[in-house]
Amino acid sequence: MRDDGATLHMIGNAHLDPVWLWQWPEGLQEAKATFRSALDRLNETEDFVFTSSSAAIYEWVEENAPDLFEEIRRRVAEGRWQIAGGWWIQPDCNIPGGESYVRQGLYGQRYFREKFGVRTTIGYNVDSFGHHGMLPQILAKMGMDSYVFMRPQEHEQDLPGWLFWWEADDGSRVLTFRIPYAYTAGGTLEDLEEHIRRNADVLTPGAAFLESMCFYGVGNHGGGPTKQNLQRIAELNEEPGLPRLHYSSPRAFFDRAQAANLSLPTVHDELQHHASGCYAVHSGVKRWNRQAENLLLAAEKWSAIAQQVVGHPYPLEDLTRAWKQLLFNQFHDILAGTSLESAYDDARDTYGEAMAIGKRRLHHALQALSWQIDIPAEEGMMPIVVFNPHAWPSKAGVELEFGRLQDSDVLLDDQGEVVPLQRVQSLATVAGGRTRHCFVADLPAMGHRVFRVAPRLGQAAQPAQPLVVGETSLENAWLRLEIDPVTGYVTSLYDKRHTVEVVRSGATMARPVVIADPSDTWSHGVLRFDDVAGAFTATKVKLVECGPIRAVLRAKSCYGASTLVQDFVLYAELSSVEIRVTVDWRERFKLLKLLFPLNLEQTEATYEIPYGVIQRPENGEEEPYQGWLDLTGRTPDTGLAYGLSILNDGKYSAHVTDREIGLTVLRSPIYAHHDPYVPEPDCNYSFIDQGIQRFTYVLLPHAGDWRDGQAVRRAAELNQPAIAMMETYHDGSLPQRVSHLSVDADNIMVSALKRAEDDDALIVRCYETAGIAARATLRLPAWNRLVETTFSPYEIKTLRVPRDETQPAVETDLIEWQ
């Protein structure tokens, strides 16, 4: 044993992927086998300590093997079974939305406190592939002071050491440890010994702090420390030259590090990259995740409002069950698209369960509200109620299926003013059965507005600024869009108000490019996708819709056996272009990108990340992002500050290089192929992202930067759209136009509105979006409240508003415990 006091904290663990190269039933069986093995080791070795995470796995064991669960509870109480993480699962740490990370801790921490009486203070995502830059704030506001991760490893990101402070944009920080080498130690005693010796080399003689953690145990498919592991550790503990090998836990290690009062470096950055390809692979699971997140958030908002306004019961148990299904599917090997094919049948079903619950609860709440709106009977008229889920007034494009309307029918708002209405293609193909119409609704903040279809009241309304439509061009008061009839690419996107051509001279935009991509499912070792294999060529460019509300140009193109349809939608009253995409993909070992070269100089790329933003270099590397990314610079002719934000409803990967955005649509590697394994030539492998998929993206040109373009709000409106429904006539206590929540600061986003976990108080989660300190007033008329509060730049804030108006609204933590 070394004589300088060096110590390796031996962290006995069993990394268990509940889903990866196996489906969840096998994960459940292995969880029980692993926990049984760990309990046996605790019985055999009196100073052995075991560490494990992920509340979802404990809940499995609680439901399936209650005797085993009770044994674990006793060991936790004893202190020798350590619970780390405090989250529902170890998720992907780039793809989920900001609120999903909050819910990982909300449900995980509450489960561990209820079942074991413990609160976890250590974030623990040892196998996730990258870690977004807002995590330190989220962890800190859950009461966590420390974090453990492994990837990116030393060759993937240069960090100032294996122990450092990790800081978010708001100044929150956690003491962070990067696991050297591996979170397990292989399957043989030779593997274990080599692993310990490598970890011992981390402890450089003469360093200020001669302690580190060494994770060991059989992992990925569970297993944990073996009898032979513990015997060999005991033997090595007597060997001269090695540090003391001390059975320990991450909490014990961090306590020692904090007590040492070390002068440690601070990392103010995201922790990237390990598997750049996983953010584009398996479009299905990415889209299900985005849809489920937004559906559950909408269901919570309207359920909370319906409870307060009309006494509709809040479905806490149902929504909790739905969130847990969603959170489980955010496990890093599921959401990243890196599991085997059959695992995605399971993910589809459990996402479906979450969305079925969310949709049912959302529409029960909305109809409970709409049933209480006072709508006097008027002969021949049909009322429509449109709900805005956002805390700002919104101008929203609305589509709704009706019973058959006459072309002479008109739409009236709640003031009796005529609103332009346009007939579009019905989703039903039964002759004479249905009609579908669209209109643009001006809506109050987080509230509703009533419209009415009226028969034959005279001349239909026209927009103040009508569309100008050609065979290959669309134009409104803000923009003019032109498409090449030969290629189907955008040749011009002209901002009329600022006299700016957005498309770079000689280039084309929305251009689909096929990239050769022989990499594995993760794209290990790949940072850029730029080996162009070909491009789609147009087969038809056609004007398919034209009316007073909007016009649609359809560009259909093909490559090999694949087809791509882009419907370019321009509304008369909106200053953006919506593109609805249908891809029928039949290629293998290829990747599809859409390219957007911009007519800008001195550019800066900004990406949305969970509950924040980040600026990244324009080096062509593939990057994860959320609902929008932006490239802002100066126009070459006038020097005007100008940019383009691209919004999306289910994509998570892109690159920026040479004043060009590349939106990554899909990848088609083999399911669960991991380098260095080489596919067998005669095997019948399944390839990812085959067949038809649909998504929408929006081009949002703007003067100034992404803040001026309101990219955060516009992306939220795309992902959580207004909801329209037909009603009937009835008496009620609610007016035909009302707002239930608004905030007076443009840079404050109300991201979640829900009932509190422990009582009937209201929880309002907000975050500052622009990096600018703010004072904001939240207006909640139904609660008879004005809540004033302040935000530091990029701060996440959770407010608890009691139903009792005599009790003050207070700030609480993300777990709702303060």
C-alpha positions in Angstrom: 0.0 0.0 0.0 1.3 3.5 -0.8 2.6 5.5 2.1 1.3 8.8 0.9 -2.3 8.2 2.0 -3.6 7.7 -1.5 -7.1 6.1 -1.6 -9.3 4.6 -4.3 -12.9 4.7 -3.3 -14.1 1.4 -4.7 -17.6 1.9 -6.0 -19.3 -1.5 -6.3 -22.1 -1.1 -8.9 -23.9 -3.0 -11.6 -24.7 -0.8 -14.5 -28.0 -2.2 -15.8 -29.5 -1.1 -19.1 -33.1 -2.0 -18.7 -33.4 -2.0 -22.5 -30.6 -2.2 -25.1 -29.7 -5.4 -26.9 -32.7 -6.9 -25.1 -36.3 -5.9 -24.4 -37.6 -4.7 -21.0 -38.9 -8.2 -19.7 -35.3 -9.4 -19.9 -34.2 -6.2 -18.1 -36.7 -6.9 -15.4 -35.4 -10.4 -14.8 -31.8 -9.2 -14.8 -32.7 -6.4 -12.3 -33.9 -9.0 -9.8 -30.9 -11.3 -10.4 -28.5 -8.3 -10.0 -30.1 -7.1 -6.8 -30.1 -10.6 -5.4 -26.4 -10.9 -6.1 -25.6 -7.6 -4.5 -27.5 -8.6 -1.4 -25.6 -11.8 -1.2 -22.3 -9.9 -1.4 -23.5 -7.6 1.4 -24.3 -10.7 3.5 -20.8 -12.2 2.8 -18.6 -9.2 3.2 -19.2 -6.9 6.1 -17.6 -3.7 4.8 -18.8 -4.1 1.1 -20.9 -1.1 -0.1 -23.2 -1.3 -3.2 -24.4 1.7 -5.3 -27.3 1.7 -7.7 -29.6 4.3 -9.4 -32.9 4.6 -11.3 -36.2 4.6 -9.5 -37.9 2.8 -12.4 -35.9 -0.3 -11.8 -36.6 -0.3 -8.0 -40.3 0.1 -8.8 -40.1 -3.0 -11.0 -38.6 -5.0 -8.2 -41.1 -3.6 -5.7 -44.0 -4.8 -7.9 -42.5 -8.1 -9.0 -40.4 -9.3 -6.0 -41.6 -7.6 -2.8 -39.5 -9.8 -0.5 -36.4 -8.8 -2.4 -37.5 -5.2 -2.2 -37.9 -5.4 1.6 -34.3 -6.8 1.9 -33.0 -3.8 -0.1 -34.9 -1.4 2.2 -33.2 -2.8 5.2 -29.7 -2.5 3.6 -30.5 1.1 2.5 -31.5 2.0 6.1 -28.2 0.4 7.2 -26.2 2.7 4.9 -24.5 -0.1 2.9 -26.8 0.1 -0.1 -26.4 3.5 -1.5 -28.9 5.1 -3.9 -27.4 7.5 -6.4 -28.9 9.6 -9.1 -32.4 10.3 -7.7 -33.9 10.2 -11.2 -36.5 7.9 -12.7 -33.9 6.4 -15.2 -30.5 7.4 -16.6 -31.8 9.3 -19.7 -30.2 10.6 -22.7 -28.9 14.0 -21.6 -29.5 16.0 -24.7 -32.7 15.0 -26.4 -35.4 15.3 -23.7 -37.0 18.7 -23.2 -36.1 20.8 -20.1 -39.2 19.8 -18.2 -38.5 16.1 -18.7 -35.3 16.5 -16.7 -37.3 18.2 -14.0 -39.7 15.2 -13.9 -36.9 12.7 -13.8 -36.0 14.2 -10.5 -39.5 15.0 -9.3 -40.7 11.4 -9.6 -37.4 9.8 -8.8 -36.6 11.7 -5.7 -40.1 11.4 -4.4 -40.1 7.7 -5.0 -36.8 7.2 -3.1 -38.0 9.3 -0.2 -41.4 7.5 0.1 -39.9 4.0 -0.2 -36.5 4.4 1.5 -36.6 7.6 3.4 -33.6 9.0 1.5 -32.9 12.1 -0.7 -30.2 11.7 -3.3 -27.7 14.5 -3.5 -25.6 13.1 -6.4 -26.5 13.3 -10.1 -25.6 10.0 -11.7 -25.6 9.5 -15.5 -22.6 7.2 -16.0 -23.6 5.8 -19.4 -25.3 8.8 -21.2 -23.6 9.9 -24.3 -23.3 13.7 -23.7 -24.6 16.2 -21.2 -26.2 19.6 -22.0 -25.0 22.8 -20.4 -28.1 23.6 -18.3 -27.9 20.4 -16.2 -25.9 22.0 -13.3 -28.8 24.4 -12.6 -31.4 21.6 -12.9 -29.3 19.4 -10.5 -28.7 22.2 -8.1 -32.4 23.1 -7.9 -33.1 19.5 -7.0 -30.8 19.7 -4.0 -27.9 17.9 -5.7 -24.4 19.2 -5.2 -22.4 16.6 -7.2 -22.5 14.8 -10.5 -20.9 11.6 -11.9 -20.5 10.9 -15.7 -18.2 9.0 -18.0 -18.8 10.1 -21.5 -17.4 12.1 -23.3 -14.1 10.4 -22.4 -10.6 11.9 -22.4 -10.1 11.5 -26.1 -13.5 13.0 -26.9 -13.4 16.2 -24.8 -10.4 17.9 -23.1 -11.3 18.8 -19.5 -9.1 20.3 -16.9 -9.1 17.1 -14.8 -11.2 14.2 -13.5 -12.7 16.4 -10.7 -14.0 20.0 -11.4 -16.8 22.4 -10.9 -19.4 22.3 -13.6 -21.3 25.6 -14.0 -24.5 26.6 -15.9 -25.2 29.9 -17.5 -27.1 31.1 -14.4 -24.0 30.5 -12.2 -25.3 27.3 -10.6 -22.6 24.7 -10.2 -22.1 21.1 -9.1 -18.9 19.3 -8.1 -18.4 16.8 -11.0 -16.4 13.7 -11.5 -15.6 12.1 -14.8 -15.1 8.3 -14.4 -11.7 7.3 -15.7 -11.8 4.5 -18.3 -15.1 2.6 -17.4 -17.9 2.3 -14.9 -17.4 -1.5 -14.8 -14.3 -3.7 -14.6 -14.9 -6.4 -17.2 -15.7 -10.0 -16.5 -12.3 -11.6 -15.4 -10.0 -11.1 -12.5 -7.3 -10.0 -14.9 -9.7 -7.3 -16.2 -10.4 -6.1 -12.7 -6.7 -5.9 -11.7 -5.8 -4.0 -14.9 -8.7 -1.7 -14.2 -7.6 -0.9 -10.6 -4.0 -0.3 -11.6 -5.1 2.1 -14.4 -7.3 4.0 -11.9 -4.4 4.1 -9.4 -2.4 5.9 -12.0 -4.8 8.8 -11.7 -3.5 9.6 -8.2 -0.3 11.4 -9.1 2.2 11.5 -6.2 2.4 15.0 -4.6 -1.1 16.1 -5.8 -3.2 18.1 -3.4 -5.9 15.5 -3.3 -4.9 11.8 -3.4 -8.3 10.3 -3.6 -10.4 9.1 -6.5 -13.2 6.7 -7.4 -12.8 3.3 -9.1 -16.1 1.8 -10.3 -16.1 -1.9 -10.6 -18.6 -4.8 -11.1 -20.0 -6.6 -14.1 -22.3 -4.3 -16.0 -24.6 -3.3 -18.9 -26.6 -6.5 -18.6 -26.3 -6.2 -14.8 -24.4 -8.6 -12.6 -22.4 -6.3 -10.3 -19.4 -7.3 -8.1 -18.7 -11.0 -7.8 -17.2 -13.0 -5.0 -14.0 -13.2 -7.0 -14.0 -9.5 -7.4 -14.1 -8.9 -3.7 -11.5 -11.6 -2.9 -9.1 -10.0 -5.4 -9.6 -6.5 -4.1 -8.8 -7.8 -0.6 -5.6 -9.3 -2.0 -4.6 -6.2 -3.9 -5.2 -4.1 -0.8 -2.1 -5.7 0.7 0.1 -5.1 -2.3 2.9 -2.4 -2.0 2.7 0.5 -4.3 -1.1 0.5 -4.7 -3.4 3.0 -3.0 -5.7 1.9 -0.2 -8.7 0.2 -1.8 -11.7 1.3 0.3 -15.2 0.1 -0.2 -17.1 3.3 -0.6 -19.8 5.3 -2.3 -19.9 8.5 -4.5 -21.4 10.4 -1.5 -18.5 9.5 0.7 -16.0 10.5 -2.0 -17.6 13.9 -2.7 -17.8 14.6 1.1 -14.1 14.0 1.3 -13.4 16.2 -1.7 -15.5 19.1 -0.4 -14.0 18.8 3.1 -10.5 19.2 1.5 -11.4 22.7 0.3 -9.7 22.2 -3.0 -8.9 24.8 -5.5 -10.6 23.2 -8.5 -11.1 24.5 -12.1 -14.5 25.5 -13.4 -16.0 24.2 -16.6 -18.6 26.5 -18.1 -19.6 24.4 -21.1 -21.6 21.4 -22.2 -20.0 18.0 -22.0 -19.8 16.7 -25.6 -19.3 14.6 -27.9 -19.5 10.8 -27.8 -22.0 9.5 -30.2 -22.9 12.2 -32.7 -25.1 10.0 -34.9 -27.5 9.0 -32.2 -29.3 12.4 -32.3 -30.6 11.7 -35.8 -31.2 8.0 -35.8 -34.6 6.4 -35.4 -36.9 9.3 -36.3 -39.9 7.5 -34.8 -38.8 7.5 -31.2 -37.6 11.1 -31.5 -41.0 12.2 -32.8 -43.0 10.1 -30.2 -40.9 11.8 -27.5 -41.6 15.3 -28.7 -45.3 14.6 -29.1 -45.6 13.0 -25.7 -43.8 15.7 -23.9 -45.9 18.5 -25.3 -49.2 16.5 -25.0 -48.6 15.9 -21.3 -47.6 19.5 -20.6 -50.8 20.7 -22.4 -52.9 18.2 -20.5 -51.5 19.4 -17.2 -52.0 23.1 -18.0 -55.7 22.7 -19.0 -56.4 20.2 -16.2 -55.0 22.7 -13.6 -57.1 25.5 -15.2 -60.2 23.4 -15.4 -59.9 22.4 -11.7 -59.7 26.0 -10.6 -62.2 27.5 -13.0 -65.0 24.9 -13.2 -64.1 22.4 -10.5 -63.1 19.6 -12.9 -61.1 17.0 -10.9 -57.3 17.1 -11.5 -56.1 13.7 -12.8 -52.9 13.5 -10.8 -52.6 9.7 -10.7 -53.2 9.3 -14.4 -50.8 12.1 -15.4 -48.1 10.7 -13.1 -48.4 7.3 -14.7 -48.1 8.8 -18.2 -45.0 10.8 -17.2 -43.4 7.7 -15.9 -43.9 5.9 -19.2 -42.5 8.8 -21.0 -39.5 9.1 -18.7 -38.7 5.4 -19.0 -38.5 5.7 -22.8 -36.0 8.5 -22.4 -33.5 6.0 -21.2 -30.3 6.7 -23.2 -30.3 3.6 -25.3 -34.0 3.9 -26.2 -34.3 7.6 -27.0 -30.9 7.7 -28.7 -32.1 5.1 -31.2 -29.4 2.6 -30.3 -31.5 -0.4 -29.1 -32.5 -3.5 -31.0 -35.5 -3.2 -33.3 -38.1 -5.1 -31.2 -37.3 -2.6 -28.3 -39.0 0.1 -30.4 -42.2 -1.9 -30.6 -42.3 -1.7 -26.8 -41.3 2.0 -26.9 -44.1 2.7 -29.4 -46.6 1.0 -27.2 -45.6 2.7 -23.9 -45.3 6.1 -25.6 -48.7 5.3 -27.0 -50.0 4.7 -23.4 -48.6 8.0 -22.2 -50.1 9.9 -25.2 -53.5 8.1 -24.8 -53.7 9.2 -21.2 -52.5 12.7 -22.1 -55.0 13.2 -24.9 -57.9 11.8 -22.8 -57.1 14.1 -19.9 -56.5 17.1 -22.2 -59.8 16.8 -24.0 -61.8 16.1 -20.8 -60.4 19.3 -19.3 -60.9 21.4 -22.5 -64.5 20.2 -22.9 -65.2 20.8 -19.2 -64.2 24.4 -19.8 -65.9 24.9 -23.1 -69.2 23.4 -21.7 -69.2 26.3 -19.2 -68.8 29.1 -21.8 -71.9 31.2 -22.2 -72.9 30.7 -25.9 -76.4 32.0 -26.7 -78.3 30.0 -29.3 -78.4 31.6 -32.8 -80.2 29.8 -35.6 -77.9 28.2 -38.2 -74.7 29.1 -36.4 -72.0 26.7 -35.3 -69.7 27.7 -32.4 -66.0 26.9 -32.4 -63.8 27.3 -29.3 -60.0 27.8 -29.9 -57.6 27.3 -26.9 -54.2 28.9 -26.7 -51.8 26.9 -24.4 -49.2 29.7 -24.1 -48.8 32.6 -21.7 -48.8 35.2 -24.5 -51.4 36.3 -27.1 -50.9 34.2 -30.1 -51.8 34.4 -33.8 -52.3 30.8 -34.8 -53.1 29.0 -37.9 -56.1 26.6 -37.2 -57.5 23.7 -39.2 -60.7 22.0 -38.3 -63.0 19.2 -39.7 -66.7 20.1 -39.9 -69.9 18.6 -41.0 -70.3 19.9 -44.5 -70.2 23.7 -44.8 -71.4 25.7 -47.7 -68.9 27.8 -49.7 -71.0 30.9 -48.8 -70.7 30.3 -45.0 -68.5 32.8 -43.1 -66.7 32.8 -39.8 -67.4 35.4 -37.1 -65.3 36.1 -34.0 -66.7 36.9 -30.5 -67.3 40.5 -31.5 -69.2 39.6 -34.6 -66.4 40.6 -37.0 -66.0 38.5 -40.1 -62.8 36.3 -40.1 -61.4 35.0 -43.4 -62.1 31.3 -43.8 -60.6 28.9 -46.4 -61.7 25.4 -47.4 -58.9 22.9 -47.6 -58.7 19.1 -48.3 -60.6 17.0 -45.8 -58.9 14.2 -44.0 -62.0 12.1 -44.8 -62.4 10.6 -48.3 -66.1 9.7 -48.0 -68.0 11.7 -50.6 -70.1 14.3 -49.1 -69.2 13.5 -45.5 -66.9 16.2 -44.2 -65.3 19.5 -45.0 -62.1 21.0 -43.6 -61.4 24.6 -43.2 -58.5 26.8 -42.0 -58.3 30.3 -40.6 -56.0 32.4 -38.5 -57.1 33.1 -34.9 -55.9 35.9 -32.7 -56.0 34.3 -29.3 -55.6 35.6 -25.7 -52.8 34.4 -23.5 -53.4 30.9 -22.1 -57.1 31.1 -22.6 -59.8 30.6 -25.2 -61.9 32.5 -27.8 -65.2 31.6 -29.4 -65.8 31.8 -33.1 -69.0 31.0 -35.0 -69.7 29.8 -38.5 -72.6 31.7 -40.0 -74.6 30.8 -43.1 -74.8 33.2 -46.1 -74.2 36.5 -44.3 -72.8 38.2 -47.4 -69.3 38.7 -48.8 -66.6 36.6 -47.2 -63.7 38.5 -45.5 -60.3 38.9 -47.1 -57.0 39.5 -45.3 -55.8 43.0 -45.1 -52.7 41.9 -47.0 -53.7 39.3 -49.5 -51.4 36.6 -50.9 -49.8 37.0 -54.4 -49.5 33.5 -55.9 -47.7 32.2 -59.0 -47.1 28.7 -60.3 -43.7 28.5 -58.4 -43.9 31.5 -56.1 -45.7 32.7 -53.0 -45.8 36.2 -51.5 -47.4 38.0 -48.6 -46.8 41.3 -46.9 -43.6 40.1 -45.3 -42.0 37.5 -47.6 -41.6 36.3 -51.2 -40.7 32.6 -51.8 -39.6 31.3 -55.1 -39.0 27.6 -56.0 -37.0 26.3 -59.0 -39.5 24.2 -61.1 -36.7 21.9 -62.3 -35.0 21.1 -58.9 -37.8 21.8 -56.4 -35.3 23.9 -54.3 -35.9 27.4 -52.9 -34.0 29.9 -55.1 -35.2 33.0 -53.2 -36.6 33.9 -49.8 -36.9 37.6 -49.9 -37.8 39.7 -46.8 -39.8 42.6 -48.3 -39.8 44.8 -45.2 -36.1 44.7 -44.6 -35.1 44.3 -48.3 -33.0 41.2 -47.5 -32.5 38.2 -49.8 -32.0 35.3 -47.3 -30.7 32.7 -49.8 -27.0 33.0 -50.6 -26.3 34.2 -54.2 -26.0 31.3 -56.6 -27.2 28.8 -54.0 -30.5 27.1 -53.2 -32.3 26.5 -49.9 -34.3 23.5 -48.5 -32.0 21.4 -50.7 -32.1 17.6 -49.8 -28.7 16.0 -49.9 -27.9 12.3 -49.4 -24.8 11.6 -47.4 -22.9 8.3 -47.4 -22.8 7.1 -43.8 -21.2 3.7 -43.2 -20.9 4.3 -39.5 -22.5 2.2 -36.7 -25.8 3.2 -35.0 -24.0 5.6 -32.6 -21.5 6.9 -35.3 -18.6 6.2 -33.0 -15.7 8.3 -33.9 -17.6 10.4 -36.4 -18.1 14.1 -35.8 -19.2 15.3 -39.3 -21.5 13.9 -42.0 -20.2 15.5 -45.2 -19.5 12.7 -47.8 -22.1 13.6 -50.4 -23.5 10.6 -52.2 -26.2 12.4 -54.3 -29.2 14.7 -54.3 -32.9 14.4 -54.7 -34.2 15.6 -58.1 -37.6 17.1 -58.6 -40.4 15.2 -60.3 -43.1 17.8 -59.9 -43.5 21.3 -58.5 -47.2 22.3 -58.3 -49.4 24.8 -56.6 -51.8 22.6 -54.6 -53.7 25.1 -52.5 -54.6 28.8 -52.9 -57.0 30.9 -51.0 -57.4 34.0 -48.8 -55.7 32.3 -45.8 -52.8 30.5 -47.2 -51.2 29.0 -50.3 -49.2 25.8 -50.7 -46.5 24.9 -53.2 -45.7 21.2 -53.4 -42.2 20.0 -54.4 -41.9 16.3 -55.0 -38.5 14.8 -55.7 -36.8 11.4 -55.7 -33.5 9.7 -55.1 -33.0 6.0 -55.8 -36.1 4.2 -54.4 -36.9 7.1 -52.0 -39.3 10.0 -52.4 -39.5 13.4 -50.7 -42.4 15.8 -50.6 -42.1 19.3 -49.3 -45.2 21.4 -49.0 -44.3 25.1 -48.6 -47.1 26.8 -46.8 -47.3 30.6 -46.7 -50.1 32.3 -44.7 -51.3 35.8 -45.6 -51.0 37.0 -42.0 -47.8 35.2 -40.8 -44.2 36.2 -41.3 -42.7 32.7 -41.6 -42.8 29.8 -44.0 -44.1 26.4 -42.8 -42.8 23.3 -44.6 -44.6 20.0 -44.2 -42.4 17.1 -45.1 -43.2 13.5 -46.1 -40.3 11.2 -46.7 -40.5 7.7 -48.0 -36.9 6.5 -47.3 -35.6 3.2 -48.8 -31.8 3.8 -48.6 -29.3 2.0 -46.4 -26.1 3.3 -44.8 -27.1 6.8 -45.9 -28.1 10.0 -44.2 -30.5 12.7 -45.4 -29.9 16.4 -44.8 -31.7 19.6 -45.8 -29.3 22.5 -46.5 -29.9 26.2 -46.0 -27.1 28.4 -47.3 -27.6 32.0 -46.0 -26.7 35.4 -47.5 -24.9 36.5 -44.3 -21.4 37.4 -43.0 -19.9 37.3 -39.5 -22.3 34.7 -38.5 -23.0 33.2 -35.1 -24.8 29.8 -34.5 -27.2 29.5 -31.6 -28.9 26.2 -30.7 -31.8 25.7 -28.2 -30.9 23.2 -25.5 -33.1 22.0 -22.6 -34.3 25.2 -20.8 -31.6 27.2 -22.4 -29.4 28.1 -25.4 -25.8 27.6 -26.4 -23.6 29.1 -29.1 -21.3 26.7 -30.9 -18.6 27.1 -33.5 -19.5 26.8 -37.2 -17.2 23.8 -37.7 -19.5 21.4 -39.4 -19.8 19.1 -36.5 -23.1 17.3 -35.8 -24.8 18.8 -32.8 -27.9 18.0 -30.7 -30.5 20.7 -30.3 -34.2 21.1 -29.4 -37.0 23.0 -31.1 -35.0 25.6 -33.0 -31.5 26.7 -34.1 -30.5 30.0 -35.5 -27.8 31.5 -37.7 -27.4 35.3 -37.3 -24.9 37.7 -38.9 -24.7 40.7 -41.1 -26.1 41.2 -44.6 -23.2 41.7 -47.0 -24.6 44.7 -48.8 -26.0 46.8 -45.9 -24.4 45.4 -42.8 -27.9 44.9 -41.2 -28.0 42.5 -38.3 -30.1 39.6 -39.7 -30.7 35.9 -39.3 -32.8 32.8 -39.9 -34.2 30.5 -37.2 -35.3 27.0 -38.3 -38.0 25.5 -36.0 -39.0 21.9 -36.0 -41.5 19.5 -34.4 -39.4 16.4 -33.9 -35.8 16.6 -35.1 -32.8 16.9 -32.8 -29.6 17.0 -35.0 -28.0 19.5 -37.3 -24.7 21.1 -38.3 -23.6 24.7 -39.2 -20.7 25.4 -41.4 -19.7 28.1 -43.9 -22.8 30.2 -43.3 -25.0 27.2 -43.9 -27.4 25.3 -41.7 -27.8 21.6 -42.3 -30.9 20.0 -40.8 -30.4 16.3 -40.4 -33.6 14.5 -41.2 -32.7 10.8 -40.7 -30.0 8.1 -40.7 -30.2 4.5 -41.9 -27.6 2.3 -40.2 -28.3 -1.3 -39.0 -30.2 -1.5 -35.7 -27.9 -1.7 -32.6 -24.7 -2.1 -34.6 -21.7 -1.2 -32.4 -18.2 -0.8 -33.7 -15.9 -2.7 -33.8 -18.3 -5.5 -34.7 -18.5 -6.1 -38.4 -21.9 -7.1 -39.9 -21.9 -10.6 -41.4 -22.3 -10.5 -45.2 -25.0 -13.2 -45.3 -27.2 -12.0 -42.5 -30.6 -10.3 -43.0 -30.2 -7.1 -41.0 -32.9 -4.6 -40.3 -32.1 -1.0 -41.1 -33.4 2.1 -39.3 -35.7 4.8 -40.6 -37.1 2.8 -43.5 -40.5 3.8 -44.9 -42.7 6.8 -44.5 -42.2 9.6 -41.9 -43.6 13.1 -41.6 -42.5 16.2 -39.8 -42.8 20.0 -40.1 -40.2 22.7 -40.0 -40.6 26.5 -40.2 -38.3 29.1 -41.7 -38.4 32.2 -39.5 -36.3 35.1 -41.0 -35.7 38.1 -38.8 -33.9 41.3 -38.4 -31.7 41.3 -35.3 -30.9 38.1 -33.6 -33.0 35.1 -32.5 -34.3 37.1 -29.6 -35.8 39.7 -31.9 -37.2 36.9 -34.0 -38.9 35.3 -30.9 -37.6 31.9 -31.8 -38.4 30.4 -28.4 -42.0 31.4 -28.6 -42.5 30.5 -32.2 -41.0 27.0 -31.7 -43.3 26.5 -28.7 -46.3 27.4 -30.8 -45.3 24.9 -33.4 -44.8 22.1 -30.9 -47.8 22.9 -28.7 -50.3 24.3 -31.2 -53.7 25.9 -30.5 -56.5 23.5 -30.2 -59.9 24.1 -31.9 -63.1 22.2 -31.2 -66.8 22.5 -32.2 -69.2 23.3 -29.4 -73.0 23.8 -29.1 -75.1 26.5 -27.5 -75.6 26.6 -23.7 -75.6 28.9 -20.7 -72.4 29.2 -18.8 -70.4 31.3 -16.4 -67.3 31.8 -18.7 -67.1 34.6 -21.3 -66.4 33.9 -24.9 -62.9 35.4 -24.7 -60.7 35.0 -21.6 -57.1 34.7 -20.4 -56.2 32.5 -17.5 -52.5 33.2 -17.2 -50.2 35.8 -18.8 -46.7 37.2 -18.1 -45.7 40.7 -19.0 -42.0 40.0 -19.8 -41.3 38.7 -23.4 -38.2 36.8 -22.2 -40.0 34.7 -19.5 -41.4 31.4 -20.7 -44.1 29.7 -18.6 -43.1 26.1 -19.4 -45.3 24.1 -17.0 -48.5 24.7 -15.1 -49.7 21.8 -12.9 -51.2 20.9 -9.6 -48.7 20.5 -6.7 -47.8 17.0 -5.8 -48.8 17.2 -2.1 -51.9 19.5 -2.1 -54.1 21.5 -4.3 -51.7 24.5 -4.8 -50.7 25.5 -8.3 -47.2 25.0 -9.6 -45.9 27.5 -12.2 -42.5 26.8 -13.8 -40.9 29.6 -15.7 -37.5 30.2 -17.2 -35.6 33.2 -18.6 -35.0 32.7 -22.3 -32.8 35.5 -23.5 -29.9 35.8 -21.1 -31.2 39.1 -19.7 -32.2 39.7 -16.1 -35.9 40.4 -15.8 -38.7 41.5 -13.4 -42.0 39.8 -14.4 -45.6 39.9 -13.3 -47.7 36.8 -13.7 -51.4 37.4 -13.9 -53.7 34.6 -12.8 -57.2 35.9 -12.8 -58.9 32.7 -11.9 -56.7 32.5 -8.8 -57.2 36.2 -8.1 -53.4 36.6 -8.2 -50.7 38.9 -9.4 -47.3 37.3 -8.8 -44.2 39.5 -9.1 -40.8 38.0 -9.2 -37.3 38.5 -10.6 -35.1 36.3 -12.8 -31.4 36.2 -13.3 -30.2 35.4 -16.9 -31.3 31.9 -17.9 -32.8 31.1 -14.5 -35.4 28.4 -14.0 -37.9 29.3 -11.3 -40.7 27.3 -9.8 -43.5 29.2 -8.0 -46.0 27.6 -5.7 -49.4 29.4 -5.6 -51.7 28.2 -2.8 -55.5 28.1 -3.6 -56.0 30.0 -0.4 -55.6 33.6 -1.5 -54.5 34.7 1.9 -51.4 32.6 1.6 -48.5 34.1 -0.4 -47.1 32.6 -3.6 -43.5 31.4 -2.9 -40.6 30.0 -4.8 -39.9 26.3 -4.3 -37.4 23.8 -5.6 -37.9 21.5 -8.6 -39.0 18.6 -6.3 -41.6 20.9 -4.6 -40.1 20.2 -1.2 -39.0 23.7 -0.1 
